[in-house]
C-alpha cells in the first residue's frame, strides 16, 4: 500500500531540509500555493524547470448519466487545473 504525504509532513520536511522553522516553511508553502493559484486563475502557465508545468484546461459542457438511476444529467463547462511532470521528475520517479 502507498503512503500519502500530508501537508503537515511536507511542511515539516521542508523545514528540516532548509534549516528553518516550521512556521517559516508553512509561510513558504502558502506563498507557493497562492502564487500558483493566482497564475492559473489568470489563465497563465507556471513552469518549474525540471519539476513540471501547472496549467489549466477547459472542459466542454456535456451530458452524463447518473449511475444509480441511469437518468441523463447535464455537466456544466468548467476550467480544470492540470500538471505535467518535467523530464527530471519523470526520470526520478521511474528509476528503480
SULPELIN-V403506 format. One record per residue. N is the residue number from 1. RES is the residue in one small letter. PHI is phi as a letter, one per 20 degrees, with the letter a starting at -180 (NA if undefined). PSI is psi in whole degrees, -180 to 180 (NA if undefined). BURIAL is 1 if it has 9 or more other C-alpha atoms within 8 Angstrom, else 0. Layout:
n: (N	N)
res: (RES	RES)
phi: (PHI	PHI)
psi: (PSI	PSI)
burial: (BURIAL	BURIAL)
This chain:
n: (1	2	3	4	5	6	7	8	9	10	11	12	13	14	15	16	17	18	19	20	21	22	23	24	25	26	27	28	29	30	31	32	33	34	35	36	37	38	39	40	41	42	43	44	45	46	47	48	49	50	51	52	53	54	55	56	57	58	59	60	61	62	63	64	65	66	67	68	69	70	71	72	73	74	75	76	77	78	79	80	81	82	83	84	85	86	87	88	89	90	91	92	93	94	95	96)
res: (x	x	x	x	x	x	x	x	x	x	x	x	x	x	x	x	x	x	x	x	x	x	x	x	x	x	x	x	x	x	x	x	x	x	x	x	x	x	x	x	x	x	x	x	x	x	x	x	x	x	x	x	x	x	x	x	x	x	x	x	x	x	x	x	x	x	x	x	x	x	x	x	x	x	x	x	x	x	x	x	x	x	x	x	x	x	x	x	x	x	x	x	x	x	x	x)
phi: (NA	e	e	d	e	e	g	f	f	f	f	f	f	f	f	f	f	e	m	c	f	f	f	f	f	f	f	f	f	f	f	g	f	f	f	f	f	f	f	f	f	e	n	d	d	c	d	d	g	n	e	r	c	e	b	c	b	e	d	f	f	b	d	c	c	f	f	f	d	m	e	f	c	e	d	f	f	b	d	c	e	c	c	d	f	f	g	f	f	f	f	f	f	e	f	d)
psi: (143	143	140	128	128	168	-43	-44	-41	-47	-42	-44	-39	-44	-46	-49	-38	-9	38	173	162	-33	-42	-40	-39	-39	-41	-43	-47	-42	-44	-53	-38	-42	-35	-44	-47	-42	-45	-37	-29	-3	16	169	154	113	127	101	129	-24	-57	-177	129	134	-180	160	144	133	130	157	149	168	130	180	137	120	-23	-44	-12	14	145	142	149	130	123	155	148	165	133	151	144	155	129	117	145	170	-46	-43	-46	-43	-42	-39	-34	-8	139	NA)
burial: (0	0	0	0	0	0	0	0	0	1	1	1	0	1	1	1	0	0	0	1	0	1	0	1	1	1	0	0	1	0	0	0	0	0	0	1	0	0	1	1	0	0	0	1	1	1	0	0	0	0	1	1	1	1	1	1	0	0	0	0	1	0	0	0	0	1	0	0	0	0	0	0	0	0	0	0	1	0	0	0	1	0	0	0	1	1	1	0	1	1	0	0	0	0	0	0)
